[in-house]
Amino acid sequence: MGREKSRAVMGQFSGGCYWSFAILVLLGRQVPATLARGPRGEALQHGQSGTLPQFLEEPVDAYIVKNNPIKLRCQARPALQIFFKCNGDWVHQSQHSSQEHTDAGTGLKIREVMINVSRQQVEDFHGPEDYWCLCVAWSHLGTSKSRKATVRIAYLRKNFEQDPQGTEVPLNGMIVLHCRPPEGVPVAEVEWLKNDEPLSLDGVIVTRGDHSLIISEARLSDSGNYTCVSSNIVAKRRSATAAVVVYVDGSWGEWSVWSACSSDCERQRSRECTAPEPKHGGRLCDGVALATDNCTGGLCTQSVENSSDVALYSGLAAGVVTVVLLIIAVTLYRRSQSEYGVDVIDSSALTGGFQSFSFKTSRQANPLLINSSLQPDLTVSRTYTSPMCFQDSIDKELMAERSLLDPLPDLKVKGLAERAEYHVMSHPQTFPRGLAPDYRGVSVGTTLGRKSKNLFTPQVSLPPSRPLHRATAVFGHAGGRLVVPNTGISLLVPHGGIAEDTTWEMYMIINQQDSSTVSEDEPEIFLSPAVTYGPPGLDLSCPIAMTIAHCAEVASDNWTIRLKRQMQDNKWEEVMSVDEESTSCYCLLEAQRCHVLLEHPGSYALVGEPLNQEAGKRLRLAVFGSTDPSNSLGFTLRVYCVDDTPHAFQEVAVGERSRGGRLLEEPKMMLFRGNTFSLQVSIQDIPQLLWSIKPFTTCQEFSFFQVWASNQHPLQCAFSLERYSHSLSQLSCKISVRQVKGEEQILQVYTSVVEKEKGVVPFFTQSDCTISSQTGSRAFKIPLSIRQRISATFDTANAKGKDWQLLAQKLHIDRNLCYFACQESPSSIILSLWEAQHQDLADLDSLASALEEISKIQSSRIAILDCSREEQDSEFTSLG
């Protein structure tokens, strides 16, 4: 009898319903009485028979924000039960929350089920796809499945992949601002702000699918500060602000009619630069505004006849005035010669002339500028196509050594290297709050030219107290780091590189000899200082990592950059090209530094061969000032153009510190192209009624080869000014530095010349700028125990794919892997390279992120292998 009843029950649940019944039993649920009563009872309870569950609400994709769990919901009718299934596994009954009510319209039972999904559950899941869930509903007839809903952890990175860049365009030109928002889940939405207000889009201003902002025809009103804002459900990020300037170049209108002839038999006409008037820093009109011409054809005869007596007396008066002016001029000239010394102006400068020209003004929202409230803030960079002034000589004081001023009481020396501090003069209301944070890494240049003769040869007067660019320390088995302070040069000795119970006194020296070009036959120039490390007999079991700052523009493929080593005959031999594969050396080239793995002591340097005229190197420009000790009314401005490396700028810093120089404007970077055109430095906008300048020195010039090959000696020019009164305490002017047919930078000077208003600003602000060595664990970011565990894990390849190549890939070391393959412990060498890259950072975020990604990859691979079991067996054995 019992066997027949069992068969009857099983007969009621043929097909899918039988499995529904079995699953309910496995889940430990009590079988509803309606199931035992048969289809008639079910029909009465849930409506007509033959109806599969229909979903009224299905789970939707969700994102976990921070640590807040999310709820997934399912609602179906008619439904005996609803259960969730996540990532192929059934969710236990105890984790479900359900409720049931009757549809008033149909009388059918509606069941609703909810589950919570936590952040920990999603993080613990490592599969080939995102975390997912669906729900399965049962009725007396069968089952129905809902859609899959994915659950992801929401985030938004901090840094934009591409920030918009400031630009300046002519009126009616096109403005394109690119923006690539930070990586995020869900994908971030982007909006644009102008002057911190939402930007309204019209027919002229549009955005593209890649979030770029395009203004097809720029208007004057389009000038402003633009910001790209990215946001999702987690956070909102703002990009760097891009200053956009729409300018108008000036143009002449028509000449006026000629004036009547004067008593001097001359006539004049004028014109104005108003068609249009220059705006927002546009160029002024070229040429003169007033023209004078001699009257011809008897136009002034009648006037002369009618005023013969007046002309006679006027002529006599003019003669007297001319003689007096001549005497005064000769007297002033002789006096100026006695003050300035021997005239050093080359005679060839007097045979030329000056063209009328104008420069664009600087527009920086910087407290060092004359008017920091000018909007928008932008450092001007313009391209010119013709020279603006002829070559001129420099003041003789640049040719000779100047007596050094006594050290000021507020200048301090700490540690093994001098901490440079500068007296910065500025208006009391515009005193700078500080300098850019990367000034310890200020980059400087390469070589001083020998291939052309010039009207003047700028020279640098360095004090006898010039610092020794040398660092020494004793290292043992624990390794350490050796740094030449404030030069961008460092050396990393890995742990275990030196044998136990052995010590070496190691050193690094920045060579001071002239190394302007690599050889007379090759077009190569030095892009970094020449650095020697030793001692020569140094015996290490693994490579050292040396970091060298360089000044090349490496963003484009305009250079062939090589690492070279100096031989005993002082010739330079190529070690490797940074783009080639090598098993003897490794070079990792970054925008401003190069990290080199070396095994043999010696002298090394980075050299570059330009492939075209677009090859460029970075220059650092700075202007210093000081009073003239021999003239109480005098003030001297000194402008330096040096390669953009910390070592080169250190030379300037130490020299100016010793002579009492004051930094008058924040140093700026300029790109100097290899197009054979010279560099011109000129002073502009001097208050004519308040200050005078030594004649023939308003525009000075460096030849192309002087700048292109200026490796060891900073290029310097000076402007000698004199105020007309002791009561005058302020000086405002502009220094323009421009390459003919190239870029231009404006250095804005607005400063006090009164000694009591001087301030002291430390130039190198990093706390470790005077530390030359660290030994043992203090020198490394990665603790030794963790480093050893990482090396042991990745040095040997295994079935899970954990090997050093994967580690290198995740640390973005993806070239010349054959070098690491030849090492005894590739992972240790990779970590040494990482240490060299991140020596200025105090955290291990990038390494931790890389290891986390590797861990997820391994878990995914394991999950894929484990999923080879039969799906049906997996479902039933995981229930409960």
RASULTA-V968579 format. One line per field, one symbol per residue. ss: DSSP state (~ for helix, > for strand, _ for the rest). psi: psi as a letter, one per 40 degrees, with the letter a starting at -180 (. if undefined). burial: I if it has 9 or more other C-alpha atoms within 8 Angstrom, else O. A space follows every 50 residues. Layout:
BEGIN
ss=???
psi=???
burial=???
END
This chain:
BEGIN
ss=_~~~~~~~~~~~___~~~~~~~~~~~______~~~~~_~~~~~~~~____ ___>>>>____>>>_____>>>>>>>>___>>>>>>__>>__~~~_>>>> >>______>>>>>>>>>_~~~~~~______>>>>>>>>____>>>___>> >>>_>>_____>____>>>>____>>>__>___>>___>>>>>>__>>__ ____>>>_____>>>____~~~_>>>>>>>>____>>>___>>>>>>>__ _______________>>>>>________>__________>>>>>______ ~~~~~~_~~~~~~~~~~~~~~~~~~~~~~~~~~~~~~~~~______~~~~ ____________>______________>_________________~~~__ ____________>>__>>__>>>>___~~~________~~~__>______ ___________________>>>>>>____>>>>>____>>>>>_______ ___>>>>>>>______>_______>>____>>>>_________>>>>>>_ _>______>>>>>>>>_____>>>>>>________>>>>___>>>>>>__ _>>>>>>>>>_____>>>>>>>>>>>>______>>>>>>>>>>>_~~~~~ ~~~~~~~~___>>____>>>>>>_____>>>>>>______>>>_____>> >>_~~~~~______>>>>>>>>>______>>>>>>>>>>____>>>>>>> >>__~~~_>>>>__________>>>~~~~____~~~~~~~~~~~______ ___~~~~~~~______~~~~~____~~~~~~~~~~~~_______~~~~~~ ~~~~~~~~~~~~~~~~____~~~~~~~___
psi=ddddddddddddfibdddddddddddeeihhiddddeidddddddeaiie hihhhdhiiiiihhhbehiihhiihiiihdihiihhfeihhideeihiih ihhddeeihhhhiiiihidddddehgieiihiiiihiiaedaiiiiihhi hihiihidhidhiihiihiiheihhhhihhiihihihiihiiihfeihhh haddhiiideeihhhdhhideehahhhhhhiaedihihiihhhhhhihhi iiaiiiiiiihidefiiiiiiigegihhifeiiiiiaiehiiihhifede dddddefddddddddddddddddddddddddddddddddeahhehhddde eaahihiiiiihghgheeidgeehiihhhhhihieiieiiiiiiideeei hihiiihidehihiaeihhhiihhhiidefhidiiiefedfhiiacihie eiiidihhihhiidfhihgihiihiadeaahhhhifeehihhhihedhii fhihhiihhhheihfdididdieiiheiihhhiaidehhieiiihhhhii eihedigeihhihihhadeeihhhdiieeiiieeihhhhadeihhhhieh iahiihiihheieehiihihhihiiiihdehdeihhhhhhhiigiddddd ddddddddefihheihiiiihhifeeiihhhihifhhdediiihifedhi hhidddddffddhhhiiihhihieideheihhiihhhihhfaiiihhhhh iiehdeeiihhhdheideeeheiiiaddeidhiddddddddddedhiide egidddddddefgeifeddddeidgddddddddddddfdeieifdddddd ddddddddddddddddeeihddddddeei.
burial=OOOOOOOOIIOIIOOIIIIIIOOIIIIOOOIOOIIOIIIOIIIOIIIOIO OIIOIOOIIOOIIIIOOOIIOIIIIIIIIIOIIIIIOOIIIIOOOIOOOO OOIOOOIIIIIIIIIIIIIOOIOOOIIOOOIIIIIIIIIIIIIIOIOIII IIIIIIOOOIIOIIIIIOIIIOIIIOIIIIIIIIIIOIOIIIIIOOOOOO OOOIIIOOOOIIIIIIIIIOOIIIIIIIIIIIOIOOOOIOIIIIIIIIII IIIOOOOOOOIOIOIIIIIIIOIIIIIIIOIIIIIOOOOOOOOOIOOOOI OOOIOOOOOOIOOOOOOOOOOOOOOOOOOOOOOOOOIOOOOOOOIIOOIO OOOOOOOOOIOIIIIOIIIIOIOIOIIIIIOOOIOOOOOIIIIIIIOIIO OOOOOOOOOOOOOOOOIIIIIIIIIIIOOIIIOOOOOOIIIIIIIIIIIO OOOOOOOIIIIOOOOOOOOIIIIOIIIIIIIIIIIIIIIIIIIIIIIIIO OOIOIIIIIIIOOOIIIIOOOOIIIIIIIIIIIIIOOIOIOIIIIIIIII IIIIOOOIIIIIIIIIOOOOOIOIIIIIOOOIIOIIIOOOOIIIIIIIIO IIIIIIIIIIOOIOIIIIIIIIIIIIIIOOOOIIIIIIIIIIIIIIIIII IIIIIIIIIIIIIIIIOIIIIIIIOOIIIIIIIIOIOOOIIIIIOOIIII IIIIIIIIIIIIIIIIIIIIIIIIOOOOOIIIIIIIIIIIIIIIIIIIII IIIOOOIIOIIIIIIOOOIIIIIIIIIOIIIOOOOOIOOIIOIIIIIOOO OIIIOIIIIIIOOOOIOIIIOOIOIIIIIIIIIIIIOOOOOOOOOOOOOI IOIIOIOIIIIIIIOOOOOOOOOIIOOOIO
END
